[in-house]
Amino acid sequence: MEIRDFQQLIDRRYGQRDRQRGTPATFMWLIEEIGELATALAGENAANKEEEFADVFAWLCTLANINEVDLEQAIKKYTSNRIEGFK
């Protein structure tokens, strides 16, 4: 599955509710999931790590959707031959 396909799937399933929640609350959900990922990374449970990575990615897609950002387009910053801004 392509990134755009996944982002569209998330939008079809949850888009209406996500837009009602809005950016600030959705951002807080993303941060909560990042915290859960941090906890998982400190452990040894591979399945839990995988689940938390999936949750973070899904919430990132949600945040992008409600802000009208195409993540596949956005990551061209890193996939093109003109990479700038690496820190």
Buried (B, 14 or more C-beta within 10 A) or exposed (E): EEBEEBBBEBBEEBBEEBBEBEEEEBBEBBEEBBEBBEEBEEEEEEEBBEBBBEBBBBBBBBBBBBEEBBBBEEEEEEEEEEEEEEE
